[in-house]
Amino acid sequence: MSALYRKIITLGVGLALAAGAQALPQVKILATGGTIAGTASSSTQMTGYKAGDLGIQVLINAVPQMKDFADVSGEQIVKISSNNMTDAVLLRLAKRCNELLADPKVSGIVITHGTDTLEETAYFLNLTVHSDKPVVLVGAMRPATAISADGPLNLLNAVKLAADPQAKGRGVLIAMNDTIGGARDTTKTNTTNVATFKATELGAMGYIAAGKNYFFNQSTRRHTSASEFDVTKLDALPRVDIVYSHANADRVPVDAFVKAGAKGLVMAGSGNGSLHEWEEKGAAEAIKNGVVVVRSSRVGNGPVTVSVKRYTDEGFLNGGTLNPQKARILLQLALTRTHDPKEIQRIFDEY
């Protein structure tokens, strides 16, 4: 074999290897803290740990198998327990996702997040990320130091999902406990169990089994690339508060929130968004003074629909199947576009 021929073969092999390396999808991991990055004093301590203690590179190093499926790199956004999530962090995440996904080299994004408010962040991004590329939120119910930590496999699954062309166009996803959930309908249902994230009535989007992603369902509501909401120039969101209804409820919390500057209220009513007559009077007065009020439900399943005629006459809007915390997110974004109740009801009907 001539020296020239050997050189051609060597060059060809090199180019083939380079092409193979470039073929891996590029997935960015944005870290916010949470239990998945939490540490405890012992391997059996499952509560009372320090959330968000570990940096993103530690998590990446702990799951080297991710690099078999994607070219992975990480970025630390914040290091918090997700019960401390703020509008400012949500806006920062949305803007960063849009920046990254505008790069044709980026195939998808994974966001590591605490589970307490993971569903709210997922839904916010579902409404504000303008790309059909996969954005996947992932967390853990046990800290990284636990004897049977769920974080590493969840993270591996999330990266594989973000790198999967099948995941494009499905909206923001949640990868937890071998289940693929949609941001709109998935919620945390158990305080400590690893199988906590479920869409109990409308169903999961799919499953992760034997290392593969299987999709069965898809949301029919507007999201991501079809969303009308633009947060590019926003540095704050309108104040919207949730009022939880109960026996013997009164108007005190309604009046307090309005006095504090609430532009909108979500009423977590009983049953089909029913309100105690005492709190209803306060909310109806708030509507007359320009506050937008949406009826949701504390029940957990089923749509809040048109109910007694009085609610319609007083100007209450209907939250549909969104739980109170997600109705709050949608109302915040709706108020960045309009204060017209008819338009806001249209938004709730479409999203």
C-alpha positions in Angstrom: 0.0 0.0 0.0 1.4 3.3 -1.1 2.0 6.2 1.4 -0.5 8.3 -0.6 -3.2 5.6 -0.4 -2.7 5.2 3.4 -3.0 9.0 3.8 -6.3 9.0 1.8 -7.7 6.1 4.0 -6.6 7.9 7.2 -8.1 11.1 6.1 -11.4 9.3 5.2 -11.6 7.6 8.6 -10.9 10.9 10.3 -13.7 12.6 8.3 -16.1 9.8 9.1 -15.3 10.0 12.8 -15.7 13.8 12.7 -19.1 13.4 10.9 -20.2 10.9 13.5 -19.3 13.2 16.3 -21.1 16.1 14.7 -24.2 13.9 14.2 -25.1 14.0 17.9 -27.8 16.5 18.7 -26.8 19.4 20.8 -28.7 19.7 24.0 -28.3 22.6 26.5 -29.1 22.0 30.1 -30.3 25.0 32.1 -30.1 24.4 35.9 -32.2 26.1 38.5 -31.5 24.0 41.6 -34.1 21.9 43.3 -34.1 18.4 44.8 -32.3 16.9 41.8 -29.3 19.0 42.9 -30.0 18.6 46.6 -27.7 17.1 49.3 -28.5 15.6 52.7 -26.4 14.5 55.7 -27.1 10.8 55.1 -28.2 8.5 52.2 -31.5 7.8 54.0 -32.5 11.4 54.5 -35.3 12.2 52.1 -36.7 15.4 53.6 -35.2 18.5 55.1 -32.2 18.4 52.7 -30.5 21.4 51.1 -32.1 21.9 47.7 -30.0 23.2 44.8 -26.7 22.6 46.5 -24.9 21.0 43.5 -23.9 22.8 40.4 -24.9 21.7 36.9 -21.5 20.3 36.0 -21.6 17.9 39.0 -25.0 16.6 37.7 -23.6 16.2 34.2 -20.5 14.4 35.4 -22.7 12.0 37.5 -24.5 10.8 34.3 -21.9 10.4 31.6 -24.3 8.2 29.6 -26.0 11.3 28.4 -23.1 12.0 26.1 -23.9 8.8 24.2 -27.1 10.5 23.0 -26.3 14.2 22.8 -23.6 16.8 22.9 -24.4 18.1 26.3 -23.4 21.4 28.0 -24.8 23.1 31.1 -25.5 26.6 32.3 -26.5 27.6 35.8 -29.4 30.0 35.9 -30.1 30.0 39.6 -29.6 27.6 42.6 -32.9 27.7 44.5 -35.5 25.5 46.0 -38.4 25.9 43.6 -40.9 27.0 46.2 -38.8 30.3 45.9 -39.4 30.7 42.2 -40.0 34.2 41.0 -41.4 36.0 38.0 -37.9 37.4 37.3 -36.5 33.9 37.0 -39.3 32.7 34.8 -38.7 35.6 32.4 -35.0 34.9 32.4 -35.6 31.3 31.6 -38.0 32.1 28.7 -35.6 34.6 27.2 -32.6 32.3 27.5 -34.6 29.4 25.9 -35.6 31.6 23.0 -32.0 32.7 22.5 -30.6 29.2 22.5 -33.3 27.7 20.3 -32.8 30.4 17.7 -29.4 28.8 17.1 -29.8 26.1 14.4 -27.1 24.0 16.0 -29.2 23.6 19.2 -31.6 20.6 19.0 -33.3 21.0 22.4 -33.2 22.2 26.0 -33.4 20.4 29.4 -34.2 22.5 32.5 -33.4 21.0 35.9 -35.9 22.2 38.4 -37.4 21.7 41.8 -40.7 19.8 41.8 -42.7 22.1 43.9 -43.4 24.7 41.2 -42.0 22.7 38.2 -45.5 22.5 36.6 -45.8 26.3 36.7 -42.5 27.0 35.1 -43.3 24.3 32.4 -46.6 26.0 31.6 -45.1 29.5 31.5 -42.4 28.3 29.0 -45.2 26.4 27.1 -46.7 29.9 26.5 -43.6 31.9 26.0 -41.0 29.8 24.1 -41.4 30.4 20.4 -39.9 27.2 18.9 -41.1 23.7 18.1 -37.8 22.3 19.3 -38.1 20.2 22.5 -37.9 21.9 25.9 -38.0 19.3 28.7 -38.3 20.0 32.4 -36.9 17.4 34.9 -36.5 17.1 38.6 -36.3 14.6 41.4 -38.2 13.6 44.5 -35.1 12.4 46.3 -31.9 14.3 46.8 -28.8 13.4 44.8 -27.3 11.9 48.0 -30.2 9.5 48.6 -29.7 5.7 48.6 -32.1 5.4 45.6 -31.9 8.8 44.0 -34.3 9.2 41.0 -32.5 12.3 39.6 -29.8 10.6 37.5 -32.2 8.4 35.4 -34.7 11.3 35.1 -31.9 13.5 33.8 -30.8 10.9 31.3 -34.3 10.4 30.1 -34.8 14.2 29.8 -31.7 14.6 27.6 -32.7 11.7 25.4 -36.2 13.2 25.0 -34.8 16.7 24.2 -32.6 15.0 21.5 -35.5 13.0 20.0 -37.0 14.4 16.8 -40.3 12.8 17.8 -40.6 15.4 20.6 -40.6 18.4 18.3 -43.9 20.4 18.1 -45.5 18.8 21.2 -45.0 21.8 23.5 -42.9 21.9 26.6 -42.6 18.5 28.2 -42.0 17.1 31.7 -39.8 13.9 32.0 -40.3 12.3 35.4 -40.4 8.6 36.6 -40.4 7.2 33.0 -43.4 9.3 32.0 -43.7 12.0 29.4 -46.1 14.7 30.6 -47.4 17.8 28.8 -46.8 21.1 30.5 -50.4 22.2 30.4 -52.1 19.2 32.1 -49.4 17.6 34.2 -49.4 18.4 37.9 -47.7 17.3 41.1 -50.1 14.9 42.9 -48.1 13.5 45.8 -45.9 15.2 48.4 -43.1 12.7 48.4 -43.7 9.8 46.0 -41.5 9.5 42.9 -44.6 8.9 40.8 -46.0 12.3 41.7 -46.3 14.0 38.3 -49.5 13.0 36.5 -52.3 14.2 34.2 -54.9 12.3 36.0 -57.9 12.9 33.7 -56.4 14.0 30.4 -53.5 11.5 30.4 -49.7 11.4 29.9 -48.3 12.2 26.5 -46.2 9.1 26.6 -43.8 6.8 28.3 -40.1 6.0 28.4 -39.5 2.3 28.3 -36.5 0.1 27.5 -34.6 3.3 26.7 -37.1 4.5 24.1 -39.6 7.3 23.9 -43.2 6.4 23.1 -45.8 9.0 22.4 -49.6 8.4 22.5 -51.3 11.8 23.1 -50.9 15.4 22.0 -52.3 18.7 23.3 -54.8 20.4 21.1 -54.3 23.8 22.9 -52.1 26.6 21.5 -48.5 26.6 22.7 -44.9 27.5 22.0 -44.5 28.4 18.3 -48.3 29.1 18.0 -48.4 31.2 21.1 -49.2 34.9 20.9 -47.3 35.9 24.1 -44.0 37.7 23.8 -41.9 38.4 26.9 -38.8 39.6 25.0 -39.1 43.2 26.3 -40.7 42.5 29.6 -38.8 42.7 32.9 -41.9 42.2 35.2 -45.3 40.5 35.1 -48.7 41.9 36.3 -49.5 40.9 39.9 -52.1 38.0 40.0 -53.0 36.3 43.2 -54.9 33.1 44.1 -57.8 33.2 46.6 -58.6 29.7 48.0 -62.3 29.2 48.8 -63.5 27.3 51.8 -66.4 27.0 54.2 -67.0 30.3 56.1 -64.8 32.2 53.6 -65.1 36.0 53.4 -63.8 38.9 51.3 -60.8 39.7 53.5 -58.2 38.0 51.2 -59.8 39.5 48.1 -59.7 43.0 49.5 -56.1 42.5 50.7 -54.8 41.4 47.3 -56.6 44.2 45.5 -55.1 46.7 48.0 -51.7 45.2 47.4 -52.0 46.0 43.7 -53.4 42.8 42.1 -54.4 43.3 38.5 -56.0 39.9 38.4 -57.4 37.2 40.8 -57.9 33.5 40.4 -60.6 32.1 42.6 -59.8 28.5 43.6 -63.5 27.8 44.1 -65.2 24.7 45.4 -66.8 22.3 42.9 -67.4 23.9 39.6 -65.7 27.1 40.7 -68.3 27.9 43.3 -67.7 30.9 45.6 -68.9 31.6 49.1 -71.4 34.5 48.9 -69.3 36.6 51.2 -66.1 36.4 49.1 -68.1 36.6 45.9 -69.3 40.1 46.9 -65.7 41.3 47.3 -64.6 39.7 44.0 -67.6 41.2 42.2 -66.6 44.6 43.5 -63.0 44.1 42.4 -64.3 43.4 38.9 -66.2 46.7 38.9 -62.9 48.4 39.8 -61.0 46.9 36.8 -59.6 43.7 38.4 -59.9 40.6 36.1 -61.2 37.6 38.1 -61.1 34.0 36.8 -63.0 31.2 38.4 -60.9 28.0 38.8 -61.4 25.0 41.2 -59.7 23.5 44.1 -61.1 20.0 43.1 -58.2 19.0 40.9 -60.1 17.6 37.9 -62.8 18.7 35.5 -63.4 22.0 33.7 -64.8 25.1 35.3 -67.6 26.1 33.0 -70.4 28.6 32.8 -72.4 28.1 36.1 -75.0 30.3 37.7 -76.1 33.2 35.6 -75.1 35.6 38.4 -71.4 34.8 38.0 -71.6 35.7 34.3 -73.5 38.9 35.0 -71.0 39.9 37.5 -68.1 39.5 35.0 -66.4 36.4 36.3 -64.4 34.5 33.7 -64.1 30.7 33.4 -60.7 28.9 33.8 -61.6 25.7 32.0 -59.4 22.7 33.0 -56.4 24.7 34.3 -55.7 24.3 38.0 -55.5 27.6 40.0 -51.7 27.9 39.8 -51.7 27.5 36.0 -54.7 29.7 35.6 -52.6 32.4 37.4 -49.8 32.0 34.9 -52.1 32.3 31.9 -53.9 35.3 33.4 -50.6 37.1 34.1 -49.6 36.7 30.4 -53.0 37.6 29.2 -52.8 40.9 31.1 -49.6 41.8 29.3 -51.7 41.9 26.1 -55.2 43.1 27.1 -57.6 44.0 29.9 -60.7 43.2 27.8 -62.6 40.4 29.6 -63.9 39.0 26.3 -60.4 38.8 24.9 -59.1 37.2 28.1 -61.9 34.6 28.1 -60.9 33.9 24.4 -57.4 33.3 25.6 -58.5 30.9 28.3 -60.6 29.0 25.7 -57.6 28.7 23.3 -54.8 27.9 25.7 
